[in-house]
Amino acid sequence: MAIKVTKSSRVNPATNSSHDSLLLPLTFFDLRWIKFHPTERVLFYKLHKHNSFHSLILPKLEHSLSTVLHHYLPLAGRLRWDPQDPKPHILVLPNDYVTLIVAESDADFSLLSGKGTRPETEIRSLVPELPASRDDSVFVLSLQVTLFPNQGISIGVTAHHSAMDGRSMSMFVKSWAHVCKHETIGELTPCLDRTVINVPASLDARILEVVSYFSEDKTSSRSLKLPPSGEISPHTVRTTLELTRENVDKLKENRLGSPVPESYFGSCVLSVGCFGHKAGVVSGEDGFVNAVEIISDSVRGVGTLDVEALCELYIDGTMRVEPGTQTVSIVGSNRFGLYQSDFGWGKPVSCETVSIDRNEAFSMSERRDESGGVEIGLCLKKGEMDLFIDLFQNGL
C-alpha cells in the first residue's frame, strides 16, 4: 500500500475577529491522561460516483471544521504547564489552529473498512500524529482526510486524551458532521463549565503523583512530552467482532452528586481496576470463571461509593501496580453513537479505534445496522488472532 500526503493546512476557528485567549483548567479526570498515548479513531465513508472530492467534499470539510472549532475552541489550543501553576491547562491564543492533513491511498478500501482480518500498519497510516510537542506545550488535536480514488474516504482523528474522552470526541465528530451537512451547529454545543466536576482539589495533586510514578520520563515530572509511540509489527492484524444481543442496556450511575450536562466537554470517566491479581488466576480451566467473579466483585464494591471515595480507591489501587505490569483495558462504549456522523454522504461504513494497537486494549462500539448490538475490536499478531477468533466463534 502507498499513501501520499497531498496537502497540509492550518484551520483556524471561524470568527469575525481574532478571538480572545481562553484558559481551560484540567480536572481530576483530565489529569489522569496527561502522559497517555493519544486517542485515535478513523471513520470510513463510501463515495458515490457523483461526488467530487477536491471540488466539493474537501472544501466543505474545511469550512465546516472552521465553523465547529469556533464552538469547540479548546481543540485549537495547546496543553500547557507553566512553572508557576500546580497543574496543566489548555490555553487557546488568537490565531491558534488545528492541522488538517489530506492524503491519497491506493489501498483496498473495502478490505480496510471491513470486519475481517486487516493489516494494522495500513489502518494506522490513516490517522495523523499530533504535531511535535515541547516539554511545556503540546497540541491537542490533529486530523487527516484520506482519499481512496473511486472507492471512498476516511477521516482520521488524533486527540490528546486530557483534552477529551471518547464521548467528547464522538460529540465533536458528530457536531462537525452536522455542520458539514446542514450548515448549522445543531444541539451538540459543548459545555466547558469545569465547576460541574465537584471533585476535591486535593485529589489533583495525588493523581499527578500517580502520573509521575508511571511516567517513562523520570527527568521532569512536569514534562508534557508524550511517550514514544513505538513501531507496529508488520505481523499485527486487526479484526472486528460483532455481538448480537437483545435489550443490551449498559447501566451507568452518576456519582458526582449533581448531574453533569450531556454536552459536557472533557474527560468524565474513571476506570474500575482489578488490582493485585497474578496471571495464573485467570488462566487454565477455571480462568474465565475467576475473571468474571473478580470483575463482578469489583463492580459491586463501588456500588455505594461517592466520587471522592472512588477517586481515592482508583489512586490507591493504581499505586499498588508494579511498573511493567501487563494491563488490559476496554475503551469506548456502545452508546457514543459515532455511526450517526453523517457529513452529507451517508453514515460511515466502519468506525475503528486505532489506538488500541498500542495500549493493549479492546475497543467497544455500537453496531452500525442494529440498535443494541456491540462491535468489539482488537489487534494481535496473526497467529494469536486466528486462535482468538476460533475461541470466540466456538465459545469458551
C-alpha positions in Angstrom: 0.0 0.0 0.0 1.2 3.5 -0.8 -0.1 6.6 0.8 0.8 10.1 -0.3 0.2 13.4 1.5 -1.1 15.9 -0.9 -1.9 18.9 1.4 -1.4 20.1 4.9 -3.3 23.1 6.1 -3.9 25.0 9.3 -7.6 25.5 10.1 -8.4 28.4 12.4 -11.7 28.6 14.3 -14.2 30.7 12.4 -14.8 34.2 13.9 -15.5 37.7 12.9 -12.3 38.9 14.6 -9.4 37.4 16.5 -10.8 35.6 19.5 -9.7 36.4 23.0 -7.5 34.0 24.8 -9.1 31.1 26.6 -7.7 29.2 29.6 -9.4 26.0 30.4 -8.2 24.2 33.6 -7.9 20.4 33.7 -10.0 18.5 36.2 -9.1 15.3 38.1 -10.4 13.2 35.3 -8.4 15.0 32.7 -5.1 14.9 34.7 -5.0 11.1 34.6 -4.2 11.2 30.9 -1.6 13.9 30.5 1.1 11.4 29.6 -1.0 8.8 27.9 -0.9 7.9 24.2 -3.3 9.9 22.1 -6.8 8.6 21.3 -7.0 7.8 17.6 -10.1 6.9 15.6 -10.8 6.6 11.9 -14.2 6.6 10.1 -14.7 5.2 6.6 -17.2 6.6 4.1 -18.1 5.2 0.7 -18.2 7.8 -2.1 -20.8 7.8 -4.9 -19.9 8.4 -8.5 -21.4 11.9 -8.5 -19.3 13.0 -5.5 -16.3 15.2 -6.3 -13.6 15.1 -3.6 -11.4 18.1 -4.5 -14.1 20.5 -5.7 -16.9 19.6 -3.3 -16.1 17.3 -0.3 -12.8 18.8 0.8 -13.9 22.4 0.7 -17.0 21.5 2.7 -14.9 19.6 5.3 -12.5 22.5 5.7 -15.2 25.2 6.0 -17.3 23.2 8.5 -14.3 22.3 10.5 -13.5 26.0 10.9 -17.1 26.6 11.9 -17.3 23.8 14.5 -13.9 24.8 16.0 -15.5 28.2 16.9 -17.7 26.2 19.4 -15.0 23.6 20.3 -12.4 26.3 20.9 -10.1 24.2 23.2 -9.3 21.9 20.4 -7.4 24.6 18.6 -5.3 25.3 21.6 -2.3 23.7 23.4 -1.9 21.8 26.6 0.5 23.8 28.8 2.1 23.6 32.2 3.5 26.9 33.3 6.2 26.9 36.0 4.1 28.8 38.5 1.0 26.6 38.1 0.3 23.5 40.2 -1.3 21.7 37.2 -1.6 21.9 33.4 -4.3 23.7 31.5 -5.4 24.2 27.9 -4.6 27.6 26.5 -6.1 29.0 23.3 -4.5 32.1 21.8 -5.5 34.2 18.8 -4.6 32.6 15.5 -4.3 29.1 17.1 -5.3 26.3 14.7 -5.8 22.6 14.0 -3.7 20.8 11.5 -5.6 19.1 8.7 -3.7 16.6 6.5 -5.0 15.5 3.1 -3.7 12.2 1.7 -4.4 9.7 -1.1 -4.1 6.0 -0.8 -4.1 3.1 -3.3 -5.2 0.6 -0.7 -8.3 -1.6 -0.9 -11.0 0.5 0.7 -13.4 -2.5 1.1 -10.7 -4.5 2.9 -9.7 -1.8 5.4 -13.3 -0.8 6.1 -14.5 -4.4 6.5 -14.8 -6.5 9.6 -12.3 -9.3 8.7 -8.6 -9.5 9.5 -6.8 -6.5 8.2 -3.1 -5.3 8.3 -2.8 -2.9 11.2 0.0 -0.9 9.6 -2.3 0.1 6.8 -5.1 1.2 9.3 -2.5 3.2 11.3 -1.4 5.2 8.2 -4.9 6.7 8.1 -4.6 8.7 11.4 -2.1 11.6 11.8 0.4 12.1 14.5 0.0 15.1 16.9 2.4 17.8 15.8 5.8 17.8 17.6 5.5 18.8 21.2 7.7 20.5 23.8 8.2 19.9 27.5 5.7 22.6 28.4 3.3 22.6 25.5 1.6 20.1 23.3 -1.1 20.2 20.6 -4.4 18.5 21.4 -5.9 17.7 18.0 -4.8 16.7 14.5 -7.0 15.4 11.6 -6.4 13.5 8.4 -8.7 13.0 5.4 -7.6 10.2 3.1 -9.0 9.7 -0.4 -9.3 6.2 -1.9 -9.9 7.1 -5.6 -13.2 5.8 -6.9 -13.8 4.0 -3.6 -14.3 6.2 -0.6 -12.6 8.4 2.0 -11.5 8.0 5.6 -11.4 10.7 8.3 -8.7 10.1 11.0 -8.9 11.9 14.4 -6.0 12.0 16.8 -6.6 13.8 20.1 -4.8 14.2 23.4 -6.6 12.2 26.0 -6.5 15.0 28.5 -8.5 17.3 26.1 -11.4 14.9 25.7 -12.5 11.4 26.4 -14.2 9.1 23.9 -17.7 10.5 24.4 -16.5 14.1 23.9 -14.6 13.1 20.8 -17.7 11.5 19.4 -19.7 14.6 20.2 -17.1 16.7 18.3 -17.1 14.5 15.2 -21.0 14.4 15.2 -21.1 18.2 15.5 -18.6 18.6 12.7 -20.6 16.2 10.5 -23.9 18.1 11.3 -22.3 21.4 10.3 -20.9 19.9 7.1 -24.3 18.5 6.1 -26.8 21.1 7.5 -24.6 24.3 7.8 -25.8 24.7 11.5 -24.2 23.6 14.7 -27.2 21.7 15.9 -27.8 20.7 19.5 -24.3 19.5 20.3 -22.8 22.7 21.5 -20.3 21.7 24.2 -20.4 22.7 27.9 -17.0 24.0 29.0 -18.0 24.7 32.6 -15.5 22.9 34.8 -17.4 23.7 38.0 -19.8 20.8 37.3 -16.9 18.5 38.2 -17.0 18.7 42.0 -14.0 16.5 42.9 -12.0 17.9 45.8 -9.0 19.9 44.6 -6.7 18.0 47.0 -7.1 14.9 44.8 -5.5 16.8 41.8 -2.0 16.7 43.4 -2.4 13.0 44.3 -3.4 11.9 40.7 -0.4 13.9 39.4 1.8 11.9 41.7 0.4 8.7 40.2 1.1 10.0 36.7 4.7 10.9 37.6 5.2 7.4 39.2 4.3 5.6 36.0 5.9 8.1 33.6 8.8 6.9 31.4 10.3 10.3 31.7 11.9 10.5 35.2 13.9 13.6 34.5 11.0 16.0 34.7 7.7 15.3 36.4 6.2 18.4 34.7 7.2 17.5 31.2 4.2 17.1 28.8 6.1 15.1 26.2 4.1 12.1 25.3 5.8 8.6 25.5 7.4 7.2 22.3 4.9 5.6 20.0 7.0 2.6 19.1 6.7 0.6 15.9 3.7 -1.6 14.9 4.8 -5.0 13.9 4.0 -5.8 10.2 2.5 -9.1 11.5 0.0 -7.3 13.7 -3.6 -7.5 12.3 -6.9 -6.1 13.3 -10.4 -7.6 13.4 -13.8 -6.5 14.4 -16.2 -9.0 16.1 -19.9 -8.4 16.5 -22.2 -9.5 19.3 -26.0 -9.5 18.7 -27.8 -9.1 22.0 -31.4 -8.2 22.7 -32.1 -5.5 25.1 -28.4 -4.7 25.8 -28.7 -2.0 28.4 -25.4 -0.6 29.6 -26.3 0.9 33.1 -24.4 3.9 34.3 -24.8 5.8 37.5 -23.9 9.4 38.1 -21.6 9.7 41.1 -20.8 13.4 41.1 -23.7 14.3 43.4 -25.3 16.7 40.8 -25.9 15.9 37.1 -23.2 16.6 34.6 -24.6 18.2 31.4 -24.9 15.7 28.5 -22.9 18.2 26.4 -20.0 18.4 28.9 -16.7 18.6 27.0 -13.7 16.9 28.6 -13.0 13.7 30.5 -15.6 12.5 32.9 -14.9 8.8 33.4 -12.8 6.8 35.8 -11.8 3.2 35.3 -12.6 0.4 37.8 -9.5 -1.7 38.2 -8.9 -5.2 39.4 -5.5 -4.8 41.0 -3.1 -7.3 42.6 -4.1 -10.5 40.7 -1.5 -12.8 39.2 -1.9 -14.1 35.7 -2.4 -17.7 36.9 -5.7 -16.7 38.5 -7.3 -16.1 35.1 -5.5 -18.8 33.1 -6.3 -22.5 33.0 -9.6 -24.3 33.1 -11.2 -22.0 35.7 -9.6 -18.8 34.4 -12.7 -17.4 32.7 -15.0 -18.1 35.7 -12.4 -16.5 38.0 -12.2 -13.4 35.8 -15.9 -13.0 35.8 -16.0 -13.2 39.6 -13.2 -10.7 40.1 -14.8 -8.2 37.8 -18.3 -8.7 39.4 -16.8 -8.2 42.9 -15.1 -5.0 41.7 -18.3 -3.6 40.3 -20.3 -4.5 43.4 -17.6 -2.9 45.6 -18.1 0.5 44.1 -21.9 0.4 44.1 -22.4 2.8 47.0 -19.2 4.9 46.8 -19.3 8.6 46.1 -16.9 10.2 43.6 -14.3 11.2 46.2 -14.2 7.6 47.6 -14.0 6.3 44.0 -11.1 8.6 43.2 -9.3 7.5 46.3 -9.9 3.8 45.5 -8.5 4.3 42.0 -5.4 6.1 43.2 -4.6 3.6 45.9 -5.2 0.7 43.6 -3.1 2.1 40.8 -0.2 2.8 43.1 -0.1 -0.9 44.0 0.6 -1.9 40.4 4.3 -2.5 39.8 5.8 -0.8 36.8 5.9 -3.1 33.8 2.8 -5.0 34.8 0.7 -6.0 31.8 -2.7 -4.4 31.8 -5.7 -5.0 29.6 -8.5 -2.4 29.2 -11.7 -1.8 27.3 -12.0 1.6 25.5 -15.1 3.1 24.0 -18.8 2.4 24.5 -21.8 1.2 22.6 -23.6 4.4 23.5 -21.4 7.0 21.8 -23.4 7.0 18.5 -20.4 7.6 16.3 -22.2 5.9 13.4 -24.6 8.9 13.4 -21.7 11.0 12.0 -23.2 11.8 8.5 -21.2 14.5 6.8 -23.7 14.6 3.9 -22.8 11.4 2.0 -24.3 8.8 4.4 -23.2 7.3 7.7 -19.8 5.6 8.0 -19.4 2.1 6.8 -17.0 1.5 9.6 -15.6 3.2 12.7 -12.3 2.0 14.2 -10.4 2.9 17.4 -6.9 2.8 16.1 -5.1 3.5 19.3 -5.8 0.0 20.8 -2.8 -1.3 18.9 -0.5 0.5 21.3 -2.5 0.3 24.6 -3.2 -3.5 24.9 -6.9 -2.8 24.8 -10.2 -3.9 23.3 -12.5 -1.4 21.7 -16.2 -1.4 22.0 -18.8 0.5 20.0 -22.4 0.1 18.8 -23.2 -1.9 15.7 -23.8 0.0 12.5 -27.1 -1.5 11.5 -28.6 -2.9 14.7 -29.7 -1.0 17.8 -28.4 -2.7 20.9 -25.6 -4.6 19.2 -22.0 -4.4 20.1 -18.8 -4.3 17.9 -15.5 -5.4 19.5 -12.2 -4.5 18.0 -8.8 -5.9 18.9 -5.2 -6.1 17.5 -3.0 -9.2 17.8 -0.2 -11.0 15.9 -1.7 -13.1 13.1 -1.3 -16.4 14.8 -2.7 -15.1 18.1 -5.6 -13.6 16.2 -6.5 -16.8 14.4 -6.6 -18.6 17.8 -8.7 -15.9 19.4 -11.3 -15.9 16.6 -11.6 -19.6 16.8 -12.2 -19.5 20.5 -14.7 -16.6 20.1 -16.7 -18.3 17.3 -16.8 -21.7 19.0 -17.4 -20.5 22.6 -15.1 -20.6 25.6 
